[in-house]
Amino acid sequence: MSPIERLLKPASVAVIGASADPTKTAGRPVAYLRKHGYAGRIYPVNPRVSDIDGMRCYSDIAALPEAPDVGIVLLGAERAHEAVRTLAGLGTKAAIVLASGYSEAGEAGALRQAALMEAAGGMRILGPNTIGLVNLNDAIPLSASGALEMDHFPAGNIGVVSQSGGILGALLSRAAARGIGLSKLVSTSNEADLDLSDFVDYFASDADTKVIALYVETIRNVATFRAAALKARAAGKPIVAYKIGRSESGARAAVSHTGALAGADRMYDALFRQVGVVRADTFADLLDMPAALVTGRSLRGRRVAILTSTGGAGTLVADSLGVCGFEAPAPDAGTAEALRQLQQGSEAVLDRNPIDVTLAGLKPDLLRGVVRTLLQSPTYDALVVIVGSSGLAMPDLMAGALRDSLAGSDKPVVAYVSPHAPEATSILNRNGVPTFSAPESVSAAFAAMWSAARWHAPVFTAPASVEIPAYSAGSLDEAQAKALFAQFGIQPVREVVVSNASEAMAAAPALGDRVVLKMLSSAITHKSDVGGVALGIAAAQVGDRLVAMAQQVQASTGSAPAAYLLQEMVSGTEMILGFHRDPLGDAILLGMGGVTAELIKDTTLRLPLPGGVLSRAEAREMIDELKTAPLLTGYRGRTPCDVGALVEAIVAFSSLVASMGSRLLEAEINPLFVLPEGEGVRAADGVAILGV
């Protein structure tokens, strides 16, 4: 048995610093172990008390009759490490340290945390600053959470890992009140040793856990989290995460636009997408989504039947589903006729959706028939049953009728309870029907099922072997940056470097009637801000414009450019393609580009696997996610663009990022012109910053 398994399923528990007063925090762990029927051996330790609740209380750890599997340490931060050292010396497998005052308390606390870990040696530590854990499957509460004052908790198949102790109690009590069964809940808090990823990895192999719910403050080790999440998804276990901190932009001041557009929260979106984690938008989603996913039912399409006896509630659900991209089509003729046969003599309107079959007076057998008819209908992929006020009189019968109807189909069935009816909600959930008290929760549940079912594990693809020029560290000028991109197959516009007006006049005619003139500098990348870009200059006037540009840049920066870049004029759809390095990974960003990139902010991100390249399918998905993607495909008579070439450019850019590894600090092509279909793409501007 591994130390984590022993932590979650201990045969014996020592409670260090236990109080005989169950109303005190130090008295709760023993009281809760007894209250909730822990079957193992309990060893309270307190030199001032002889017994607690009829059990012998030991004067110190050394007096214990055996090395306990787990020690719950209730001492303050100034003494906890002593108990940890003694437990480790006995051979205890894991300790739960509740005290605060560690890394969350600044430099002095960080030193205390380091001392705690030194004392632990090879013993595993949960915490410190944790509220502990609760194993509902095996009736093992190793926690001081006041939520354990409740008398009963339904055991189920949703595992919870929270980086907040208070949130563990909130989820435990909310789930119990709604009849949602959880398997195990763990508060990792400071994560001095065991962290979020360790328990995701454990739940991936835990037979009692089918869905994993995470409350995330930060991910400290991205590599281990990625591996654990992919392991869980490979085992068929969906993961739902609620990540706090979305209001923080997280964007650093950057030479390119990409750094500003790829904020910290968006990086979490990209990481979660890569490893198949469904992100919860609200705290309520953190229970609602797992409650739907744990049924294991497959959502194969976006067409939903809404069965109701109250028009207002049906409209609420239909509207919420529509906002989230689901459809509520009218029943086909065959389904409508089958429903009429069940409701002969009624005045029910069956040619529209929501489907009102006057459920107020229905008997369970009739309800079963209606539900089965809708589940068998080829028109619908899922069913929402709305429980109105009339259904509250016999919630057990309603729940039983729905439960009995599930066996004949694997389509998702959920319920929305329109009135405030906690008992009805709990009964339905306990009978295997995910039940919600808000119409938005119905939509969120279906969205989670849709997302989880369509995720595919990322496949590692090595980058192409390309000979990279020997550049010095620092920012490349635009010509050098685009030459680097060209090494990987991303072609620049036609251009030439010039140093003065006469060279510009001589070179311009070969580039067309009208040209682009730019200052060339490795120090100034936002050239437009200092007057260093001129578009559409007549070839005959390029010399005069160069002189004027030199004066303007001189006035803005204090020095004139040493060189200039003369380019052909290109027209097409402007995109931005960038690379952003973040603690969560190396992100590839795609969006509508040009000088308004940060204003429009129509972008999407992907994280390739470390050292790997994006696939063409991923590149195409990035394009399709942009709100402005129709501009590439002939929107309102526009000439269709070469989307295939854009896909290849995205893949090539990710290959550049993978090939250069840690040496590439930042890179961006903005704009990348996507030309008409069959004509490719052209890099019109570029940034690349290299490290040593």
C-alpha positions as CSV (number, residue, x, y, z in Angstrom):
1,M,0.0,0.0,0.0
2,S,1.5,3.4,-1.0
3,P,1.8,6.2,1.5
4,I,-1.0,8.1,-0.2
5,E,-3.3,5.1,0.0
6,R,-2.3,4.6,3.6
7,L,-3.1,8.3,4.2
8,L,-6.6,7.9,2.8
9,K,-7.2,4.5,4.3
10,P,-5.4,4.2,7.6
11,A,-5.9,1.3,9.9
12,S,-4.8,3.5,12.8
13,V,-4.7,7.2,13.5
14,A,-2.9,9.2,16.2
15,V,-4.3,12.7,17.0
16,I,-1.5,14.8,18.4
17,G,-2.7,17.6,20.7
18,A,-6.2,16.2,20.9
19,S,-8.7,18.0,23.2
20,A,-11.3,16.4,25.3
21,D,-13.7,19.3,24.4
22,P,-15.3,18.4,21.1
23,T,-16.4,22.0,20.6
24,K,-12.8,23.1,20.2
25,T,-10.9,22.7,16.9
26,A,-8.4,20.4,18.6
27,G,-11.3,18.2,19.8
28,R,-13.1,17.8,16.5
29,P,-10.9,15.2,14.8
30,V,-11.5,12.5,17.5
31,A,-15.1,13.5,17.8
32,Y,-15.7,13.2,14.0
33,L,-13.9,9.9,13.8
34,R,-16.2,8.5,16.4
35,K,-19.3,10.2,15.1
36,H,-19.0,9.0,11.5
37,G,-18.1,5.4,12.4
38,Y,-14.3,5.1,11.7
39,A,-13.5,1.4,12.2
40,G,-9.8,1.7,12.8
41,R,-7.8,2.4,16.0
42,I,-7.7,5.9,17.4
43,Y,-4.9,7.1,19.6
44,P,-5.4,10.6,21.2
45,V,-2.2,12.2,22.4
46,N,-2.3,14.9,25.1
47,P,-0.2,14.9,28.3
48,R,-2.9,16.9,30.2
49,V,-5.8,14.5,29.6
50,S,-6.1,10.8,30.7
51,D,-9.0,9.8,28.4
52,I,-11.2,11.3,25.6
53,D,-14.7,9.9,25.0
54,G,-13.9,6.8,26.9
55,M,-10.6,6.1,25.1
56,R,-7.2,6.2,26.7
57,C,-5.3,9.4,25.9
58,Y,-1.5,8.9,25.6
59,S,1.0,11.3,27.3
60,D,3.2,11.5,24.3
61,I,3.9,10.0,20.9
62,A,6.5,7.6,22.3
63,A,3.9,6.0,24.5
64,L,1.8,4.9,21.6
65,P,1.4,1.1,21.4
66,E,2.3,1.1,17.6
67,A,3.4,3.4,14.9
68,P,0.1,4.8,13.6
69,D,-0.5,4.8,9.9
70,V,-1.4,8.5,10.0
71,G,-0.8,11.3,12.5
72,I,-3.1,14.3,12.7
73,V,-0.9,17.1,14.2
74,L,-3.0,19.8,15.9
75,L,0.0,21.6,17.5
76,G,1.0,25.2,16.6
77,A,3.6,25.9,14.0
78,E,6.3,26.4,16.7
79,R,5.9,22.8,17.9
80,A,4.4,20.8,15.0
81,H,7.8,19.9,13.6
82,E,8.7,18.1,16.8
83,A,5.7,15.9,16.6
84,V,6.4,15.3,12.9
85,R,10.0,14.3,13.7
86,T,8.9,11.8,16.3
87,L,6.1,10.3,14.1
88,A,8.6,9.9,11.3
89,G,11.0,8.1,13.6
90,L,8.3,5.6,14.6
91,G,7.7,4.8,11.0
92,T,4.4,6.6,10.5
93,K,3.6,6.8,6.8
94,A,1.9,10.3,6.7
95,A,1.1,13.2,8.8
96,I,-1.6,15.9,8.4
97,V,-0.5,19.2,9.7
98,L,-3.3,21.7,10.4
99,A,-1.3,24.6,11.8
100,S,-0.9,27.9,9.9
101,G,2.0,30.3,10.0
102,Y,4.1,28.6,7.3
103,S,4.9,29.7,3.8
104,E,1.7,31.7,3.6
105,A,3.1,33.9,6.4
106,G,6.2,35.3,4.7
107,E,9.9,34.6,5.0
108,A,9.8,33.5,8.7
109,G,6.9,31.1,7.8
110,A,8.8,29.7,4.9
111,L,11.7,28.9,7.2
112,R,9.3,27.1,9.5
113,Q,7.9,25.1,6.6
114,A,11.4,24.1,5.5
115,A,12.1,22.9,9.1
116,L,8.9,20.9,9.0
117,M,9.9,19.1,5.9
118,E,13.4,18.4,7.2
119,A,11.8,16.9,10.3
120,A,9.5,14.7,8.1
121,G,12.3,13.0,6.4
122,G,10.7,10.3,4.2
123,M,7.3,10.6,5.8
124,R,4.6,12.2,3.6
125,I,3.0,15.5,4.7
126,L,-0.5,16.8,3.9
127,G,-0.5,20.6,4.5
128,P,0.5,22.4,6.5
129,N,-2.4,24.9,7.0
130,T,-4.8,22.2,5.8
131,I,-8.2,21.2,7.1
132,G,-7.4,17.6,6.4
133,L,-9.2,15.0,4.3
134,V,-12.5,13.0,4.3
135,N,-12.8,9.5,2.8
136,L,-16.6,9.0,2.5
137,N,-16.3,5.6,0.8
138,D,-14.7,4.1,3.9
139,A,-16.1,6.4,6.6
140,I,-12.7,7.9,7.4
141,P,-12.9,11.6,8.4
142,L,-9.4,12.9,9.1
143,S,-10.4,16.5,9.4
144,A,-11.4,19.4,11.7
145,S,-13.9,20.8,9.2
146,G,-17.1,22.0,10.9
147,A,-19.0,20.6,7.9
148,L,-18.6,17.2,9.6
149,E,-21.2,18.2,12.2
150,M,-23.7,17.0,9.6
151,D,-25.0,13.6,10.4
152,H,-24.9,11.9,7.0
153,F,-23.0,12.2,3.8
154,P,-23.9,10.2,0.7
155,A,-20.9,8.3,-0.6
156,G,-20.4,8.4,-4.4
157,N,-17.9,8.6,-7.1
158,I,-16.7,12.2,-7.3
159,G,-13.3,12.9,-5.9
160,V,-12.4,16.4,-4.7
161,V,-9.0,18.1,-4.3
162,S,-9.1,21.6,-3.0
163,Q,-6.2,24.0,-2.3
164,S,-8.4,25.7,0.2
165,G,-9.5,24.1,3.4
166,G,-12.7,26.1,3.7
167,I,-13.8,25.1,0.2
168,L,-13.5,21.4,1.2
169,G,-16.1,22.0,3.9
170,A,-18.3,24.0,1.5
171,L,-18.3,21.3,-1.1
172,L,-18.8,18.5,1.4
173,S,-21.9,20.2,3.0
174,R,-23.4,21.4,-0.3
175,A,-23.1,18.0,-2.0
176,A,-24.7,16.3,1.0
177,A,-27.6,18.7,1.1
178,R,-28.2,18.1,-2.6
179,G,-27.8,14.3,-2.5
180,I,-24.6,14.3,-4.6
181,G,-22.3,11.5,-3.6
182,L,-18.6,12.2,-3.2
183,S,-15.9,9.6,-2.8
184,K,-12.9,11.4,-1.1
185,L,-12.1,15.0,-0.4
186,V,-8.6,16.3,0.2
187,S,-7.4,19.8,1.2
188,T,-3.8,20.2,0.1
189,S,-3.4,23.9,1.1
190,N,0.4,24.9,1.4
191,E,1.5,21.7,-0.5
192,A,4.8,21.5,1.2
193,D,4.9,17.9,0.1
194,L,1.8,16.3,-1.3
195,D,0.1,18.5,-3.9
196,L,-2.9,18.7,-6.2
197,S,-1.2,16.5,-8.8
198,D,-0.4,13.7,-6.3
199,F,-4.1,13.2,-5.6
200,V,-5.2,13.6,-9.2
201,D,-2.7,10.8,-9.9
202,Y,-4.2,8.7,-7.0
203,F,-7.8,9.2,-8.1
204,A,-6.8,8.1,-11.6
205,S,-6.4,4.6,-10.2
206,D,-9.0,4.8,-7.4
207,A,-11.9,2.4,-8.2
208,D,-14.3,4.5,-6.1
209,T,-13.7,7.7,-8.1
210,K,-15.1,8.2,-11.6
211,V,-14.9,12.0,-11.9
212,I,-12.4,14.5,-10.3
213,A,-13.3,18.0,-9.1
214,L,-10.5,20.5,-8.4
215,Y,-10.5,23.8,-6.7
216,V,-7.3,25.4,-7.9
217,E,-5.4,28.5,-6.7
218,T,-2.2,27.7,-8.5
219,I,-0.4,24.8,-10.1
220,R,3.1,24.5,-8.6
221,N,4.5,21.7,-10.8
222,V,3.0,21.8,-14.3
223,A,4.8,18.7,-15.5
224,T,3.4,16.5,-12.8
225,F,0.0,18.0,-13.1
226,R,0.0,17.4,-16.9
227,A,1.1,13.8,-16.4
228,A,-1.5,13.1,-13.7
229,A,-4.4,14.7,-15.6
230,L,-3.5,12.8,-18.8
231,K,-3.4,9.6,-16.7
232,A,-6.9,10.3,-15.3
233,R,-8.3,11.1,-18.7
234,A,-6.7,7.9,-20.2
235,A,-8.5,6.0,-17.4
236,G,-11.8,7.5,-18.6
237,K,-12.1,9.9,-15.7
238,P,-13.2,13.5,-16.6
239,I,-11.8,16.3,-14.6
240,V,-13.6,19.6,-13.7
241,A,-11.6,22.5,-12.3
242,Y,-12.6,25.8,-10.8
243,K,-9.6,28.1,-11.0
244,I,-9.7,31.3,-9.0
245,G,-7.8,34.5,-10.0
246,R,-9.5,35.1,-13.3
247,S,-9.6,38.9,-12.7
248,E,-5.8,39.1,-12.7
249,S,-4.5,40.0,-16.1
250,G,-1.2,38.4,-15.5
251,A,0.2,40.1,-18.7
252,R,3.7,41.4,-18.4
253,A,5.1,44.3,-20.2
254,A,6.3,42.7,-23.5
255,V,8.2,43.7,-26.6
256,S,5.6,42.0,-28.7
257,H,1.8,42.1,-28.5
258,T,1.7,38.4,-27.6
259,G,2.9,38.8,-24.0
260,A,0.0,41.3,-23.3
261,L,-2.6,39.1,-25.1
262,A,-1.6,35.9,-23.3
263,G,-2.5,36.6,-19.7
264,A,-2.0,34.2,-16.9
265,D,-5.7,33.1,-16.8
266,R,-5.7,32.4,-20.5
267,M,-2.7,30.2,-20.0
268,Y,-4.6,28.1,-17.6
269,D,-7.4,27.8,-20.2
270,A,-4.8,26.5,-22.7
271,L,-3.3,24.1,-20.2
272,F,-6.7,22.7,-19.2
273,R,-7.6,22.3,-22.8
274,Q,-4.4,20.4,-23.5
275,V,-4.9,17.8,-20.7
276,G,-8.7,17.5,-21.1
277,V,-9.8,19.4,-18.0
278,V,-13.3,21.0,-18.2
279,R,-13.1,24.5,-16.7
280,A,-15.9,25.5,-14.4
281,D,-17.0,29.1,-14.9
282,T,-18.8,29.4,-11.6
283,F,-18.3,27.9,-8.2
284,A,-21.7,26.2,-8.6
285,D,-20.4,24.5,-11.7
286,L,-17.8,22.7,-9.6
287,L,-20.6,20.4,-8.3
288,D,-23.1,20.7,-11.1
289,M,-20.7,19.5,-13.8
290,P,-19.3,16.5,-12.0
291,A,-22.8,15.5,-11.0
292,A,-23.7,15.2,-14.7
293,L,-20.4,13.6,-15.8
294,V,-20.5,10.9,-13.1
295,T,-23.5,9.3,-14.8
296,G,-21.2,8.3,-17.6
297,R,-23.9,9.0,-20.2
298,S,-22.8,10.2,-23.7
299,L,-24.0,13.4,-25.3
300,R,-23.7,12.8,-29.0
301,G,-25.3,15.9,-30.3
302,R,-26.6,19.3,-29.2
303,R,-30.4,18.7,-29.6
304,V,-32.3,18.7,-26.3
305,A,-35.8,17.8,-25.5
306,I,-37.4,19.9,-22.7
307,L,-40.3,18.2,-20.9
308,T,-42.3,20.6,-18.8
309,S,-45.6,21.3,-17.2
310,T,-44.8,25.0,-16.6
311,G,-44.2,27.3,-19.6
312,G,-42.1,29.8,-17.8
313,A,-39.6,27.3,-16.5
314,G,-39.4,25.7,-19.9
315,T,-38.6,29.0,-21.5
316,L,-35.9,29.7,-19.0
317,V,-34.2,26.4,-19.8
318,A,-34.6,26.7,-23.5
319,D,-33.1,30.2,-23.5
320,S,-30.2,29.2,-21.4
321,L,-29.5,26.2,-23.6
322,G,-29.7,28.5,-26.7
323,V,-27.1,30.9,-25.3
324,C,-24.7,28.0,-24.8
325,G,-25.1,26.7,-28.4
326,F,-27.6,23.9,-27.8
327,E,-30.8,23.4,-29.8
328,A,-34.4,22.7,-28.7
329,P,-36.0,21.5,-32.0
330,A,-39.7,20.6,-32.2
331,P,-40.4,16.8,-32.1
332,D,-40.6,14.9,-35.4
333,A,-43.9,13.6,-36.5
334,G,-43.4,10.1,-35.2
335,T,-42.4,11.3,-31.8
336,A,-45.3,13.7,-31.6
337,E,-47.7,10.9,-32.5
338,A,-46.3,8.6,-29.9
339,L,-46.8,11.3,-27.3
340,R,-50.4,11.8,-28.4
341,Q,-51.1,8.1,-28.0
342,L,-49.9,8.4,-24.4
343,Q,-52.0,11.4,-23.8
344,Q,-55.2,10.6,-25.7
345,G,-57.9,13.2,-25.0
346,S,-55.6,15.9,-23.8
347,E,-55.1,19.3,-25.2
348,A,-51.3,19.1,-24.9
349,V,-49.4,21.0,-27.6
350,L,-46.8,18.6,-29.0
351,D,-45.5,20.3,-32.1
352,R,-43.0,22.5,-30.3
353,N,-40.2,22.4,-27.8
354,P,-40.4,22.8,-24.7
355,I,-42.9,19.9,-24.8
356,D,-45.7,20.5,-22.4
357,V,-47.6,17.3,-21.7
358,T,-49.4,18.6,-18.7
359,L,-47.4,16.7,-16.1
360,A,-49.4,18.2,-13.2
361,G,-51.7,15.2,-12.9
362,L,-49.5,12.5,-14.5
363,K,-49.2,9.1,-12.9
364,P,-45.7,7.6,-12.8
365,D,-46.5,5.1,-15.5
366,L,-47.5,7.8,-17.9
367,L,-44.4,9.8,-17.1
368,R,-42.2,6.8,-17.8
369,G,-43.8,6.4,-21.2
370,V,-43.3,10.0,-22.1
371,V,-39.6,10.0,-21.0
372,R,-39.0,6.7,-22.9
373,T,-40.6,8.1,-26.0
374,L,-38.4,11.2,-25.9
375,L,-35.2,9.2,-25.3
376,Q,-36.0,6.9,-28.2
377,S,-36.7,9.8,-30.5
378,P,-34.1,10.3,-33.3
379,T,-34.7,14.0,-32.9
380,Y,-33.1,14.3,-29.5
381,D,-29.7,13.7,-27.9
382,A,-30.6,14.6,-24.4
383,L,-33.6,15.3,-22.1
384,V,-34.4,17.9,-19.5
385,V,-37.3,17.1,-17.2
386,I,-38.7,20.2,-15.4
387,V,-40.2,19.5,-12.0
388,G,-42.8,22.1,-11.3
389,S,-44.7,22.9,-8.1
390,S,-47.2,20.1,-8.8
391,G,-44.4,17.5,-8.7
392,L,-43.4,18.3,-5.2
393,A,-46.4,16.4,-3.7
394,M,-44.7,13.1,-4.6
395,P,-41.0,13.6,-5.3
396,D,-40.3,9.9,-4.6
397,L,-42.6,8.8,-7.3
398,M,-41.2,11.4,-9.7
399,A,-37.6,10.3,-9.0
400,G,-38.6,6.6,-9.3
401,A,-40.3,7.2,-12.7
402,L,-37.2,8.9,-14.0
403,R,-34.8,6.4,-12.6
404,D,-36.8,3.5,-14.1
405,S,-36.7,5.2,-17.5
406,L,-32.9,5.4,-17.7
407,A,-32.1,1.8,-18.4
408,G,-33.3,1.8,-22.0
409,S,-31.1,4.6,-23.2
410,D,-27.6,6.0,-22.6
411,K,-28.7,9.6,-23.5
412,P,-28.2,12.1,-20.7
413,V,-31.3,12.9,-18.6
414,V,-31.2,15.8,-16.1
415,A,-33.9,17.5,-14.1
416,Y,-34.5,21.2,-13.3
417,V,-36.5,21.8,-10.2
418,S,-38.3,25.1,-10.7
419,P,-39.6,25.8,-7.2
420,H,-37.4,25.9,-4.1
421,A,-37.5,22.2,-3.2
422,P,-34.3,20.9,-1.6
423,E,-35.9,17.6,-0.7
424,A,-37.0,16.9,-4.2
425,T,-33.6,17.9,-5.6
426,S,-31.8,15.5,-3.1
427,I,-34.1,12.6,-3.8
428,L,-33.6,12.9,-7.6
429,N,-29.8,13.2,-7.3
430,R,-29.7,10.1,-5.0
431,N,-31.7,8.3,-7.7
432,G,-29.1,8.9,-10.4
433,V,-30.8,11.9,-12.0
434,P,-28.5,15.0,-12.0
435,T,-30.8,17.7,-10.7
436,F,-30.3,21.5,-10.6
437,S,-32.0,24.5,-9.2
438,A,-30.9,27.0,-11.9
439,P,-31.5,26.8,-15.6
440,E,-27.9,27.9,-16.2
441,S,-26.7,24.8,-14.4
442,V,-28.5,22.6,-16.9
443,S,-26.6,24.3,-19.7
444,A,-23.3,24.1,-17.8
445,A,-23.8,20.3,-17.2
446,F,-24.5,19.6,-20.9
447,A,-21.5,21.8,-21.9
448,A,-19.3,19.8,-19.6
449,M,-20.5,16.5,-21.1
450,W,-20.0,17.8,-24.6
451,S,-16.5,19.0,-23.9
452,A,-15.4,16.0,-22.0
453,A,-16.6,13.6,-24.7
454,R,-14.8,15.4,-27.5
455,W,-11.4,15.7,-26.0
456,H,-8.6,13.8,-27.6
457,A,-5.2,13.1,-26.0
458,P,-2.4,15.2,-27.5
459,V,0.0,13.3,-29.7
460,F,3.7,14.3,-29.5
461,T,5.3,15.2,-32.8
462,A,8.9,16.1,-32.9
463,P,9.9,19.3,-34.7
464,A,11.5,19.3,-38.2
465,S,15.3,19.3,-38.3
466,V,16.3,22.8,-39.5
467,E,19.7,24.4,-39.4
468,I,19.4,27.6,-37.4
469,P,21.8,30.5,-38.1
470,A,24.2,31.5,-35.3
471,Y,22.5,34.6,-33.9
472,S,23.8,36.5,-30.9
473,A,21.7,36.9,-27.8
474,G,19.2,39.8,-27.7
475,S,16.5,41.2,-30.0
476,L,16.9,40.5,-33.7
477,D,16.0,43.2,-36.1
478,E,13.0,42.7,-38.3
479,A,15.0,41.4,-41.3
480,Q,16.9,38.9,-39.2
481,A,13.7,37.7,-37.4
482,K,11.9,37.1,-40.7
483,A,15.0,35.3,-42.1
484,L,14.7,33.0,-39.0
485,F,11.0,32.4,-39.7
486,A,11.8,31.6,-43.4
487,Q,14.2,28.9,-42.2
488,F,11.0,27.0,-41.1
489,G,9.0,27.7,-44.2
490,I,7.2,31.0,-43.3
491,Q,8.0,33.2,-46.3
492,P,8.4,37.0,-45.8
493,V,7.2,39.7,-48.2
494,R,9.8,40.7,-50.8
495,E,12.1,43.2,-49.2
496,V,15.5,44.8,-49.3
497,V,17.7,46.5,-46.6
498,V,18.9,50.0,-47.5
499,S,20.9,52.5,-45.6
500,N,20.1,55.8,-47.4
501,A,17.8,57.6,-49.8
502,S,19.7,56.8,-52.9
503,E,19.8,53.1,-52.2
504,A,16.1,53.2,-51.5
505,M,15.4,55.0,-54.8
506,A,17.4,52.4,-56.7
507,A,15.7,49.4,-55.0
508,A,12.1,50.6,-55.0
509,P,11.0,50.0,-58.7
510,A,11.7,46.3,-58.4
511,L,9.2,46.1,-55.5
512,G,6.2,47.7,-57.3
513,D,4.6,51.0,-57.9
514,R,4.0,51.5,-54.2
515,V,6.1,50.3,-51.4
516,V,6.5,50.1,-47.6
517,L,9.3,51.8,-45.8
518,K,10.3,51.0,-42.2
519,M,13.2,51.8,-39.9
520,L,15.3,48.8,-39.1
521,S,16.2,48.4,-35.5
522,S,16.7,45.6,-33.0
523,A,16.0,48.0,-30.1
524,I,12.6,49.5,-31.2
525,T,10.1,46.9,-32.3
526,H,6.9,49.1,-32.1
527,K,8.1,51.2,-35.0
528,S,4.8,52.9,-35.8
529,D,4.9,54.6,-32.3
530,V,8.0,56.6,-33.3
531,G,7.1,57.3,-36.9
532,G,9.2,54.5,-38.3
533,V,6.6,53.0,-40.7
534,A,5.3,54.5,-43.9
535,L,2.8,52.6,-46.2
536,G,1.9,53.0,-49.8
537,I,4.7,55.3,-50.8
538,A,5.1,55.9,-54.6
539,A,8.4,54.4,-55.7
540,A,9.5,57.8,-57.1
541,Q,9.0,59.5,-53.7
542,V,10.7,56.9,-51.5
543,G,14.0,58.9,-51.1
544,D,12.2,62.0,-49.8
545,R,10.1,59.9,-47.4
546,L,13.2,58.2,-46.0
547,V,14.7,61.6,-45.2
548,A,11.5,62.7,-43.5
549,M,11.4,59.4,-41.6
550,A,14.9,59.9,-40.4
551,Q,14.1,63.3,-39.0
552,Q,10.9,62.1,-37.3
553,V,12.6,59.1,-35.6
554,Q,15.4,61.4,-34.6
555,A,13.0,63.7,-32.9
556,S,11.2,60.8,-31.1
557,T,14.1,58.7,-30.0
558,G,17.2,61.0,-30.1
559,S,18.9,59.1,-32.9
560,A,18.2,58.4,-36.6
561,P,18.0,54.8,-37.9
562,A,21.1,53.3,-39.3
563,A,19.2,51.2,-41.8
564,Y,15.8,50.8,-43.4
565,L,13.7,48.1,-44.8
566,L,12.0,48.5,-48.1
567,Q,9.1,46.1,-48.8
568,E,6.5,45.3,-51.4
569,M,2.9,46.3,-50.7
570,V,0.9,43.2,-49.9
571,S,-2.9,43.0,-49.3
572,G,-4.7,40.2,-47.5
573,T,-6.2,39.3,-44.1
574,E,-3.9,40.4,-41.3
575,M,-3.2,37.8,-38.6
576,I,-0.9,37.8,-35.5
577,L,1.1,34.6,-34.8
578,G,3.1,34.7,-31.6
579,F,5.0,32.7,-29.0
580,H,4.7,33.4,-25.2
581,R,6.8,31.7,-22.6
582,D,5.0,31.2,-19.2
583,P,5.6,29.0,-16.1
584,L,2.6,26.9,-17.4
585,G,4.3,26.3,-20.7
586,D,5.2,27.6,-24.2
587,A,2.0,29.0,-25.8
588,I,1.3,29.6,-29.5
589,L,-1.1,32.5,-30.0
590,L,-3.2,33.2,-33.1
591,G,-5.5,36.1,-33.7
592,M,-6.5,38.9,-36.0
593,G,-3.4,41.1,-36.3
594,G,-2.1,44.5,-37.3
595,V,-1.8,47.5,-35.1
596,T,-5.2,46.9,-33.6
597,A,-4.3,43.4,-32.3
598,E,-4.4,44.4,-28.6
599,L,-7.6,46.4,-29.2
600,I,-9.6,43.7,-30.9
601,K,-8.2,40.8,-28.8
602,D,-9.7,38.1,-31.0
603,T,-7.1,35.5,-30.2
604,T,-6.7,31.8,-29.1
605,L,-3.9,29.9,-27.5
606,R,-2.5,26.4,-27.6
607,L,0.2,24.7,-25.5
608,P,2.2,22.2,-27.5
609,L,3.5,19.2,-25.5
610,P,6.9,20.2,-24.2
611,G,9.4,20.0,-27.1
612,G,6.6,19.1,-29.5
613,V,4.8,20.6,-32.4
614,L,1.1,21.5,-32.9
615,S,-0.8,19.2,-35.3
616,R,-2.6,20.5,-38.3
617,A,-5.9,19.6,-36.7
618,E,-5.0,21.8,-33.7
619,A,-3.9,24.6,-36.0
620,R,-7.3,24.4,-37.8
621,E,-9.1,24.4,-34.5
622,M,-7.3,27.6,-33.5
623,I,-8.4,29.3,-36.7
624,D,-12.1,28.2,-36.4
625,E,-12.2,29.5,-32.8
626,L,-11.7,33.1,-33.8
627,K,-14.8,35.2,-34.0
628,T,-13.4,36.8,-37.1
629,A,-12.6,33.5,-38.8
630,P,-15.3,34.1,-41.4
631,L,-13.1,36.9,-42.8
632,L,-10.8,34.1,-44.0
633,T,-13.4,32.1,-45.7
634,G,-15.3,34.5,-48.0
635,Y,-17.5,36.4,-45.5
636,R,-20.0,38.6,-47.4
637,G,-18.4,38.2,-50.8
638,R,-14.8,38.6,-49.7
639,T,-12.2,36.6,-51.6
640,P,-11.5,33.4,-49.7
641,C,-8.0,33.3,-48.2
642,D,-5.5,30.5,-48.2
643,V,-6.5,28.9,-44.9
644,G,-4.5,25.8,-45.7
645,A,-1.3,27.9,-45.9
646,L,-2.2,29.5,-42.6
647,V,-2.5,26.1,-41.0
648,E,1.0,25.2,-42.3
649,A,2.4,28.5,-41.0
650,I,1.0,27.8,-37.5
651,V,2.6,24.3,-37.5
652,A,5.9,25.7,-38.8
653,F,5.9,28.4,-36.2
654,S,5.4,25.8,-33.4
655,S,8.2,23.8,-35.0
656,L,10.5,26.9,-34.7
657,V,9.5,27.2,-31.0
658,A,10.2,23.6,-30.3
659,S,13.5,23.5,-32.2
660,M,14.9,26.6,-30.4
661,G,13.8,25.5,-27.0
662,S,14.8,27.7,-24.1
663,R,17.0,29.9,-26.3
664,L,13.9,31.5,-27.8
665,L,12.5,34.0,-25.4
666,E,9.8,35.7,-27.5
667,A,8.7,35.7,-31.1
668,E,5.9,37.2,-33.2
669,I,4.8,37.7,-36.7
670,N,2.4,40.7,-36.9
671,P,1.0,41.1,-39.4
672,L,1.1,37.7,-41.2
673,F,-0.8,38.4,-44.4
674,V,-3.1,35.5,-45.5
675,L,-3.3,35.9,-49.3
676,P,-6.1,34.7,-51.6
677,E,-6.6,30.9,-51.8
678,G,-3.6,29.2,-53.4
679,E,-1.2,32.1,-52.9
680,G,0.1,31.3,-49.4
681,V,1.0,33.6,-46.5
682,R,3.6,36.3,-46.1
683,A,5.3,37.6,-42.9
684,A,5.3,41.4,-43.2
685,D,6.8,42.1,-39.8
686,G,8.5,40.0,-37.2
687,V,10.0,40.0,-33.7
688,A,12.4,37.5,-32.2
689,I,14.3,37.7,-28.9
690,L,17.0,35.2,-28.1
691,G,18.7,34.2,-24.9
692,V,22.2,32.9,-24.5
